Each structure stands twice: as C-alpha cells, then as structure tokens.
C-alpha cells in the first residue's frame, strides 16, 4: 500500500477526500427511505433497491399529494400565502398609522 503524500499535496488530497465524503453523505441523506415497523417501536429500513421499495415510495408520494391537495397546495405554498397575508396586514397598518399622523389636528371638532 502506498504511503500518503506529504506536504501541501498531502493536505490538499486530505481536504479533497473529506469534501468528497461529505458530498456522498449528503446525497445519501437526500434519498428517500422506507421505514418498516414489524412491531411498535422497532423500525427497520428497507434497503434501497429492495423488492417493493419503488412501489411503496410511489404510494407514499401519492398519499402526500392527496393531503396537499385537500389542504390547498403544498406546505411551501401555504407558508408563502401566510407570509404574503401577514405582509399585506403590516402594510395596511402602516398606511393607516401614516394617514392618522398626516391628519390636521384642527379637524378634531374645533
């Protein structure tokens, strides 16, 4: 087995290997996983590519789509709508306060 390179080349190689390992970990974490529960509290991960995994993932995606449809869009869409509504409310309150400040004080019934 070769000895690891020393000096700047060795450090650069170590950094590159560390980055590659991180990329592989993140890719693995993004892959959908199927957890099977034979008994309560004892989950088992169905191995990627195992028999039936694709079918289970398809069913799960359809279930999620049905829930999103029933609730009026995806969670992301609902969150965007909430933020937009809050923003509009803040703007209308600011406009009302600004309008009150601009009112002439002599109009108060003098």
C-alpha positions in Angstrom: 0.0 0.0 0.0 1.3 3.5 -0.9 2.2 5.9 1.8 0.1 9.1 1.9 1.7 12.1 0.2 3.4 14.6 2.5 3.3 18.4 2.5 1.0 20.6 0.5 -0.1 17.8 -1.8 -1.0 15.5 1.1 -3.0 18.3 2.8 -4.8 19.1 -0.5 -5.6 15.4 -1.0 -7.0 15.1 2.5 -9.2 18.1 2.0 -10.5 16.8 -1.3 -11.2 13.4 0.2 -13.1 15.0 3.1 -15.2 17.1 0.8 -16.0 14.1 -1.4 -17.1 12.1 1.7 -19.3 15.0 2.7 -20.9 15.1 -0.8 -21.6 11.4 -0.7 -23.2 11.7 2.8 -25.5 14.5 1.7 -26.6 12.6 -1.3 -27.3 9.5 0.8 -29.3 11.6 3.3 -31.5 13.1 0.5 -32.5 9.7 -0.8 -36.0 8.7 0.3 -36.0 6.0 2.9 -38.7 3.5 3.7 -39.1 2.6 7.4 -41.0 -0.6 8.2 -42.4 -1.3 11.6 -42.8 -5.0 12.3 -43.7 -4.3 15.9 -44.3 -1.0 17.7 -41.0 0.8 18.3 -38.9 -1.5 16.1 -38.3 0.2 12.8 -36.3 -1.4 10.0 -35.0 0.5 7.0 -35.9 -1.1 3.7 -32.7 -1.2 1.7 -32.5 1.0 -1.4 -33.4 -1.1 -4.5 -35.0 -3.8 -2.3 -38.1 -5.6 -3.7 -41.2 -3.4 -3.3 -39.3 -0.2 -2.3 -40.3 1.6 -5.5 -43.9 0.7 -5.1 -44.0 1.8 -1.5 -42.4 5.1 -2.4 -45.0 5.7 -5.2 -47.8 5.0 -2.8 -46.3 7.4 -0.2 -45.9 10.1 -2.8 -49.5 9.8 -3.9 -50.7 9.9 -0.3 -48.7 13.1 0.3 -50.1 14.6 -2.9 -53.7 13.9 -1.8 -53.1 15.5 1.6 -51.5 18.6 -0.1 -54.5 18.8 -2.5 -57.0 18.5 0.4 -55.2 21.2 2.4 -54.9 23.6 -0.6 -51.4 23.2 -2.0 -48.1 22.1 -0.6 -46.8 23.2 2.8 -44.4 25.6 1.0 -47.3 27.1 -1.0 -49.4 27.6 2.2 -46.4 29.1 4.0 -45.9 31.6 1.2 -49.5 32.5 1.3 -49.4 33.1 5.0 -46.3 35.3 4.7 -47.9 37.3 1.9 -51.1 37.8 4.0 -49.1 38.9 7.1 -47.1 41.3 4.9 -50.3 42.8 3.5 -51.7 43.3 7.0 -48.5 45.0 8.2 -48.6 47.3 5.1 -52.2 48.3 5.7 -51.5 49.0 9.4 -48.5 51.2 8.5 -50.6 53.1 5.9 -53.4 53.7 8.5 -50.9 55.0 11.1 -49.3 57.2 8.4 -52.7 58.6 7.4 -53.5 59.3 11.1 -50.3 61.3 11.6 -50.9 63.4 8.5 -54.4 64.4 9.6 -54.8 68.0 10.5 -55.3 68.4 14.3 -57.8 71.2 13.8 -60.3 68.7 12.3 -61.0 67.1 15.7 -64.1 69.1 16.2 -62.8 72.6 17.0 
